[in-house]
Amino acid sequence: MIEALGWFSSFVLVLTISSQVYKQWRSGTSEGVSKWLFVGQITASVGFTIYSIQVGNWVFVVTNALMLLSAIIGGIIVIRHRRARRRGASRPVEARPQRAVHA
């Protein structure tokens, strides 16, 4: 029963984080998201994964490995969004796509 609780908790945590990363990707913006969030998460997840392997706790090995993957993906999304924003801001005004004006 204890093992099932661990796996369930792992599932909830990974689902929550991956849903947030997916939402960030779908929205096309990472406004207000710090790159340091992902740097910290990657660092912690690497350490926790190694630790979990050393103590032989497979619930935490899997959870932390998946958290590491989500941090890498989230970090890549932030970098891509910021690059796209900088490219858009550096184009001359006449080269930028025009937004439709609704009266």
N, C-alpha and C positions, 0 to 999 in steps of 0.2 A: 504494500500500500504506500509506503514512503517513497519508493522508486517512482510509482505512478504520479504522485504529487509533484515530484521533481520534474518529470517529463511534461506534465501538464503546465506547470509554471514556466518551463522553458518555451513551450509552444506559445503561450500567451505573450511572453516578452518578445520573442522573435517576430510574431505576427504583428504586434504593436509597432515595433521599430520598422519592420519592412513596409507596413502600411504607410507610415510617415514618409519614408524614402520614396515610395511609389507616388504619393500625393505631391511631393516636392518635384519629382520628375514630370508628372502630368501637368502641373501648373505652369511649367516653363519658367519658373523663377525660384531663386533661393534667397529672396529678400529677407534680411534679418537673420540669416543663418550664418554663424561664425565657422570659418574653416577650422578654428581651434577645437571646436566640438568634435570634429572627425579625427583630428590629430590625437586628441586625448582618448577618444574611443578606440582608435586603432592601437595606440600604445597599451592601454589597459587590456584590450582584448587579446593581444599577443601575449602579454604577461599572464593573464588568467588562463589562456589556453595551455601554455607551457606548464603552469602550476597544476592545472587539472589533469594533464597527462601524467605528471609526476606522482600525483596522489591517486591516480587511477579512477577518477570520478567521471564516467562517460556522459552523464547528464550535463555536467559543466564543460566537458571537452566539446561536445556538439553545440551547446548553447553559445559558448564563447567563440567558437569557430564561425558560427553563423552571424554572430554580432560583429566579428571582424569583417566578414564579407559585406555586411550591410554598411559598415563604416566606410569601407573602400568604395563601394558603389555610391553612397551618399556624398563622399568627398569628390568623386569624379563629377557628379551632377553639379555640385556647387562650382567647381572649376569651370565646367562647360557653360553654365549659366552666366558666370561673370565674364568669361571671354566673349560670349555672344553680346552681352550688354555693352562691353567696351567697344566692340566692332560697330555696333549700332550707333553708339554715341560719337564715334569718330568719323562717320560718314557725313558728307555735306548735307545740309537740310534738304536740298532738292533731290538728293538720291534716296532719301528715306521714304519708305512706303507711306502713302497718305491714308489717314483714317477717314472712314466715312462719317460725315456730319449728319446727325439726325435732327430735323427741325421739330 
